[in-house]
Amino acid sequence: MEYEKLLDEAYKEIKQPENVKGSQRFEIPKIEGHIEGKKTILTNFFQIVSHIRRNPEHFQKFMLKELAASGQREGDRLVLNIKVPSGKINQKIEEYVKEFVLCKECGKPDTELIKENRLTFIHCLACGAKHSVRGKI
């Protein structure tokens, strides 16, 4: 009986980080945009960046490299200098989230990117796991 009491006290002492979202299901955001001539305009670029909580420059660099496109940010949207179907863009967003956002141990999106020396790691705020990711994009 003493063990049960000690165990209950230990559980009360354990605190989860404040920024862990609980057990809500994380949904990868879908791109919104349109094609103007030879350009593709992603209108909800910054909503996606804020949803996945990543640096806009990092996400933009990944998208441009993966889509083999040049582009620039204009206000809160991203303009790609090629025509790209939304399905391909959404696939690249999913790849980014799997590699740079979701924890490989627990699968939660409550992570942060940490750069140590020349290596980049994902640090999970939910379970404490730490995994390396590709540093160069």
SVG drawing of the C-alpha trace seen along z (x, -y; Angstrom):
<svg xmlns="http://www.w3.org/2000/svg" viewBox="-8 -42 38 44">
<polyline fill="none" stroke="black" stroke-width="0.4" points="0.0,0.0 2.9,-2.3 4.2,-1.8 0.8,-2.9 0.9,-6.1 4.5,-6.9 3.6,-6.2 0.6,-8.6 2.9,-11.3 5.4,-10.8 2.8,-11.2 1.7,-14.5 5.3,-15.7 5.7,-15.0 4.8,-18.0 4.3,-18.0 5.7,-20.9 3.1,-23.8 3.3,-23.8 2.4,-20.2 -1.0,-20.1 -2.4,-17.0 -4.0,-14.2 -5.4,-16.3 -4.9,-14.8 -2.4,-16.9 -3.4,-17.5 -1.0,-18.5 -2.3,-21.7 -3.2,-21.8 -2.0,-24.5 -4.3,-27.2 -3.3,-29.1 -3.7,-29.7 -1.8,-29.8 -1.2,-33.2 0.4,-32.7 3.6,-30.8 3.6,-31.4 2.1,-29.5 1.0,-31.7 0.6,-30.0 -1.7,-32.3 -1.7,-30.5 2.1,-30.0 2.4,-31.8 -0.7,-30.0 1.1,-26.7 4.4,-27.9 2.7,-29.1 0.7,-25.8 3.8,-23.6 5.8,-26.2 8.9,-26.4 11.1,-29.2 9.6,-30.6 13.0,-30.7 13.7,-27.1 10.4,-25.9 10.6,-28.2 14.2,-26.9 12.9,-23.3 9.9,-23.9 12.0,-25.7 14.6,-23.0 12.2,-20.0 10.0,-21.6 13.1,-22.6 11.8,-26.1 12.8,-29.7 10.5,-31.9 10.2,-34.6 7.9,-35.7 5.6,-38.6 3.9,-39.7 2.4,-36.6 2.4,-34.5 5.0,-32.5 5.3,-33.0 6.9,-30.1 8.2,-31.0 6.8,-27.8 3.4,-26.1 3.0,-23.4 -0.1,-21.3 -1.4,-21.5 -1.1,-17.8 2.6,-17.9 3.0,-20.9 0.9,-19.1 3.1,-16.0 6.2,-18.1 4.6,-19.7 3.9,-16.2 7.5,-15.2 8.7,-18.3 6.4,-17.6 7.5,-14.0 11.2,-14.9 11.3,-18.2 8.2,-18.4 6.9,-15.0 8.8,-13.2 10.1,-9.8 9.5,-8.2 6.0,-9.3 4.7,-10.9 3.7,-14.2 4.2,-17.6 5.5,-19.2 9.1,-19.5 11.7,-22.2 14.7,-22.3 18.0,-22.6 21.4,-23.3 24.4,-21.9 27.8,-22.6 27.1,-21.7 24.3,-19.2 20.5,-19.8 18.3,-17.9 14.6,-17.5 14.0,-17.8 10.6,-16.5 9.0,-18.5 6.4,-15.7 8.7,-12.7 12.2,-14.2 13.5,-12.3 16.2,-13.8 16.9,-12.8 19.2,-14.2 17.8,-15.5 19.5,-16.6 21.2,-19.9 21.6,-21.1 18.5,-21.8"/>
</svg>
